[in-house]
Amino acid sequence: MKKKNIIIFYASVFVLMFVLRFIYGYAKYSDSSYTVFSDNDAVMESVRNYASDKIKVEKEGLPQGSPASIDQKYEKIANVNSVSSKFEQDEKKIRDSIKNYNAVIQLEQKNGNPGKRELNLIIGVQPDKFETLYDEILKIGNITFRKITKTDKTNDFLKLNAAQTSLEKMRSSLLELKNRNGNIDEFIKLQNRILEVEKELQTLGVQLGSYDNLNEFCTVKFTLKESGKKDISFIQRIVVSLGWTIKYYFVFVISTFFVLFSAGTLIYINGRINFKRFFRK
């Protein structure tokens, strides 16, 4: 009976060690245990896209029930980070999605060796196709980070328009001054000031061009990182767990055998020698 209990005990220890190692393998080396990456700030400010929308508001002075409309300008950005063990396949998926939705790659960064590759894309997409493209991208790889940010830019647009109007008036005034008599130094200073105003107007024109209805886009910033991990099969997990269990099970058996042998030896010696009588002498 005692022999049977010992066999059951050691068998239970073996099974327990195997199960614990198998669970540890799934927890530690799961196919989905990827590092979570933060927002791809390195390419955050490279491209600016703006869109517009008509918003109906009630204004004082208008008949009740006849709302006015405001042309709202806004910036809408989606940030998506994904990790993939099938980098080339998922890269093809994102490029196919961009093509299918008539989107534009406005910036591309690709670096790293096989196993540790990284792809950064800034994608401009028409506002009405933004949501569907975003949902399509979320199916690529294992998503570790996602965020959509919408920022109202109406005031910025109005300030740029006001600044442009002010500079145009200043340019007109300076051009009128050129027709007046004056010395050569004053003329040169006036010409330089006109050139400065022209330069400022060109800069404003570029900024306002981003708000043009023809250039309306929303932005998707997508980062795809290669995990370098391959799918681990169920059989492989069992083999690894079994190998680990056999190795450390024998360590456990030998250790318990040594402890029991040492304890038995001490008991035997104690039975053969009367230590109390020895110390009394």
C-alpha positions in Angstrom: 0.0 0.0 0.0 2.8 2.3 0.9 4.6 1.5 -2.4 1.4 2.4 -4.3 1.1 5.7 -2.5 4.7 6.6 -3.3 4.1 5.8 -7.0 1.0 8.0 -7.0 2.9 10.8 -5.3 5.7 10.9 -7.8 3.4 10.5 -10.8 1.3 13.4 -9.5 4.4 15.6 -9.1 5.4 14.8 -12.7 2.0 15.7 -14.1 1.9 18.9 -12.0 5.3 20.0 -13.2 4.3 19.3 -16.8 1.0 21.3 -16.5 2.7 24.2 -14.8 5.4 24.4 -17.5 2.9 24.1 -20.3 0.8 27.0 -18.8 4.0 29.1 -18.3 4.9 28.5 -22.0 1.5 29.9 -23.1 1.8 32.9 -20.8 5.4 33.7 -21.6 5.6 32.8 -25.2 2.1 33.4 -26.5 1.8 34.4 -30.2 0.0 37.5 -29.0 2.5 38.6 -26.3 3.8 41.6 -28.2 5.4 44.8 -26.9 3.0 47.7 -26.8 4.5 50.6 -28.7 3.6 54.3 -28.1 2.4 56.8 -30.7 4.8 57.2 -33.6 5.9 60.8 -32.6 9.0 60.7 -34.9 6.8 61.3 -37.9 4.0 63.1 -36.1 4.5 66.6 -37.4 5.7 65.8 -40.9 2.4 66.2 -42.8 -0.7 68.3 -42.1 -4.0 67.6 -43.6 -7.3 69.5 -43.1 -10.9 68.8 -43.9 -14.1 70.9 -43.7 -17.7 70.3 -42.7 -20.8 72.4 -42.7 -22.2 73.0 -39.3 -25.7 74.5 -38.8 -26.0 77.0 -35.9 -28.7 79.4 -34.7 -27.6 83.0 -34.9 -29.2 86.1 -33.5 -30.9 88.4 -36.0 -32.1 85.6 -38.2 -35.7 84.4 -38.3 -36.4 81.6 -35.9 -36.0 78.2 -37.5 -33.6 79.4 -40.2 -30.1 78.3 -39.0 -26.9 79.6 -40.6 -24.1 77.3 -41.7 -20.5 77.6 -40.7 -17.7 76.1 -42.7 -15.8 74.2 -40.0 -12.2 73.4 -40.7 -10.7 70.4 -38.7 -7.8 68.1 -38.5 -8.6 64.4 -38.0 -5.7 62.0 -37.3 -5.7 58.3 -36.6 -2.7 56.7 -35.1 -2.4 52.9 -35.4 0.6 50.7 -34.3 0.6 47.1 -35.2 3.0 44.2 -34.7 3.3 41.3 -37.1 5.1 38.0 -37.4 4.1 38.0 -41.1 5.6 41.4 -42.0 5.6 41.1 -45.8 2.0 39.8 -46.0 0.7 42.6 -43.8 2.7 45.2 -45.6 1.0 44.1 -48.8 -2.4 44.3 -47.1 -1.9 47.9 -46.1 -0.7 48.9 -49.5 -3.6 47.2 -51.1 -6.0 49.0 -48.8 -4.4 52.4 -49.6 -4.9 51.6 -53.3 -8.5 50.4 -52.9 -9.5 53.6 -51.0 -7.7 55.9 -53.4 -5.6 57.2 -50.5 -2.2 58.8 -50.8 1.1 57.8 -49.1 2.4 61.2 -48.0 5.4 60.0 -46.1 7.1 56.6 -45.9 9.9 55.3 -43.7 11.1 51.8 -43.8 14.1 50.4 -41.9 15.6 47.4 -40.1 16.8 44.0 -41.1 14.5 40.9 -41.6 13.2 40.0 -38.2 13.2 43.6 -36.9 11.8 45.6 -39.7 9.6 48.7 -39.2 7.3 50.5 -41.6 6.0 54.0 -40.9 3.4 55.5 -43.2 1.5 58.8 -43.2 -1.6 58.3 -45.3 -3.9 61.0 -46.7 -7.4 59.8 -47.2 -10.6 61.6 -48.3 -12.8 62.4 -45.2 -15.7 60.2 -46.4 -13.4 57.2 -46.6 -11.6 57.8 -43.4 -13.6 55.5 -41.1 -13.7 52.6 -43.5 -10.0 52.7 -44.2 -9.4 52.9 -40.4 -11.5 49.8 -39.8 -9.6 48.0 -42.6 -6.2 48.9 -41.1 -7.3 47.5 -37.7 -7.4 44.0 -39.3 -3.7 44.1 -40.1 -1.4 42.4 -37.7 -1.8 42.6 -34.0 -2.9 46.1 -33.0 -1.0 47.4 -30.0 -2.1 51.1 -30.1 -4.9 53.0 -31.7 -6.2 56.5 -31.3 -8.3 59.0 -33.3 -8.0 62.7 -32.6 -10.2 65.4 -34.1 -9.1 69.0 -33.6 -11.1 72.1 -34.7 -9.0 74.4 -36.9 -11.6 77.0 -37.8 -10.1 79.8 -35.7 -6.6 79.0 -37.2 -8.0 79.2 -40.7 -9.8 82.5 -40.0 -6.6 84.0 -38.5 -4.6 83.0 -41.5 -7.2 84.7 -43.8 -7.2 87.8 -41.6 -3.4 87.9 -41.7 -3.4 87.5 -45.5 -5.9 90.3 -45.9 -3.8 92.6 -43.7 -0.6 91.8 -45.6 -2.3 92.4 -49.0 -3.5 95.9 -47.8 0.0 96.6 -46.5 1.5 95.6 -49.9 -0.9 97.9 -51.7 0.0 100.8 -49.5 3.8 100.2 -50.0 3.4 99.9 -53.8 1.6 103.3 -53.8 4.6 104.8 -51.9 6.9 103.7 -54.7 5.3 106.3 -57.0 6.3 109.1 -54.7 9.6 110.9 -54.9 12.3 110.1 -52.4 16.0 109.4 -52.1 17.6 106.2 -53.1 18.1 104.9 -49.6 14.4 105.2 -48.8 13.5 103.5 -52.1 15.8 100.6 -51.3 14.3 100.2 -47.8 10.8 100.4 -49.3 11.6 97.7 -51.9 13.1 95.4 -49.2 9.9 95.8 -47.1 7.8 95.0 -50.1 9.8 91.8 -50.7 9.4 90.8 -47.1 5.6 91.3 -47.3 5.6 89.3 -50.6 7.5 86.5 -48.8 5.1 86.5 -45.9 2.1 86.3 -48.3 3.7 83.3 -50.1 4.1 81.5 -46.8 0.5 82.2 -45.9 -0.6 81.1 -49.3 1.0 77.7 -48.8 -0.6 77.4 -45.3 -4.0 78.3 -46.6 -3.5 75.9 -49.5 -3.7 73.1 -47.0 -7.2 74.1 -46.2 -8.3 74.2 -49.9 -11.4 72.1 -50.6 -9.5 70.3 -53.4 -6.8 69.2 -50.9 -9.1 68.0 -48.2 -7.7 64.9 -46.5 -7.8 63.2 -43.1 -4.6 61.5 -41.8 -3.8 58.0 -40.9 -0.4 57.4 -39.3 0.4 53.7 -39.4 3.4 51.9 -37.9 4.0 48.2 -38.6 6.7 46.5 -36.6 8.0 43.0 -37.2 7.8 40.9 -34.1 10.5 38.3 -35.2 8.4 35.6 -33.6 7.0 32.6 -35.4 3.8 30.8 -34.6 4.4 28.1 -32.0 2.5 24.9 -32.7 0.6 22.9 -30.0 2.8 19.9 -30.6 6.0 22.0 -30.2 4.7 23.4 -26.9 4.0 19.8 -25.6 7.5 18.6 -26.7 9.2 21.6 -25.0 7.2 21.2 -21.8 7.8 17.5 -21.7 11.6 17.9 -22.2 11.7 20.5 -19.4 9.6 18.3 -17.1 11.7 15.2 -17.6 14.9 17.1 -16.9 13.8 18.8 -13.7 11.7 15.8 -12.6 14.9 13.7 -12.4 16.5 16.5 -10.4 13.6 16.4 -8.0 13.7 12.6 -7.7 17.5 12.5 -7.1 17.2 15.3 -4.6 14.4 13.6 -2.6 16.2 10.3 -2.8 19.3 12.0 -1.3 17.3 13.7 1.4 15.6 10.4 2.4 18.8 8.5 2.2 20.5 11.0 4.5 17.6 11.0 6.9 17.5 7.2 7.0 21.3 7.1 7.6 21.0 9.4 10.5 18.2 7.4 12.0 20.2 4.2 11.6 23.2 5.7 13.2 21.1 7.1 16.0 19.7 3.6 16.6 23.1 2.0 16.7 24.8 4.6 19.0 23.2 5.9 22.2 24.2 9.6 22.0 22.8 10.4 25.4 25.0 7.8 27.1 27.9 9.0 25.1 27.5 12.6 26.2 27.0 11.6 29.9 30.4 10.1 29.9 
